[in-house]
Amino acid sequence: MFSLSLPSQALRAVHLGNMFSLIKLQRVFTVHQVPKAFHEDGIISGYRHPRSSATDCVLSLFQLTNETLNVWTHFLPTWYFLWKLMTVLLMEDAWYDAYTWPLLVFLFSCCVYPLASSCAHTFSTMSARARHICYFFDYGALSLYSLGSAISYSAYVFPDAWVNSTFHAYYIPVAVLNTILSTSMACYSRVGLPFLHYKHDIDERFSERQSPRLSKVLRIFAFAYPYLFDNIPLFYRLFLCVGESCTDNEANSIHVHHTLLAFLTGFLFSTHLPERLAPGCFDYIGHSHQLFHVCGIIGTHFQMKALEADMVLRQSQLLVTAPPITFNNTVGSALVCVCISLGIICLYSVPLLYGSPETHPTKTEGKKCKH
Ligand SMILES: [Zn+2]
């Protein structure tokens, strides 16, 4: 019978040992053991080391920490939307059919925002600086998603009564301008103004040093305002419009599902429920940020279904009555949005990237959790 010689057995044991040391569970910490920049409302335990390596961050996705489900609830849907994007790209001759471009831009933004979010949640514990920069990208991606929604609403969702109106003509340019407001206000709510409020190191978030309530309100406004602006034509169509030119079709009920989920998403984000009622009870499973991700992504799914329904049901009519769909009001606008957001992210990141080495001078808890 075949048996391993002694040296090869030893070698195998070493390999196995290396493998297990690679996947061994990392230590997690309580809220009192990590710097303030890493604190989350109502979350007491399950924090990863605040100076994790990139490898540790990736490996931590395979053990339960307070971030694990935040990552997976956005990483897996990224692939779903990527599959949808590829399906449309490959099946519908999309390159030559301008009518499909708004849907493509929307689906692209639906791939980018959950991917940016899952990357931000994965690598946010590399350092306080990395955490801020990760979330700047997350905010930029949300701005792109907001513009993606506006571009597709302009093409497929506007009620007949508003097609070709003055509001319709300015709708996408205003949505592009909203990118500046949304990304910069979200970044500001986190750290304040670059060079003025912070230079190199930020151990505490701006909100904790200045006004926590104002910071939270600004962050909510940064996301809610573009969403509400984008949805003006849809809300008019669903809830206010009376008469024949209101575009009452089968897509309406799907739009309502999306709208309800969007408001539930905003409610979870702004209230921090349920963990605010029972701090420490939902640290790993069931806290508001996980629910916020899940509701948001299901809402995006319904939004996509509603867009597709409108796109098919109204095609013949919109091709005649609606303004022409061009490169500028689809892909071009999205590119402008990406450039604006990247510029703002650079502006907010430069002081963090080119400052002196990061320290946590006042944090005895930072010392406690060194490996
Ligand atoms: Zn998130």
Residues whose N, C-alpha, C, O or C-beta is under 5 A from the ligand:
A	BS01	ZN	S117
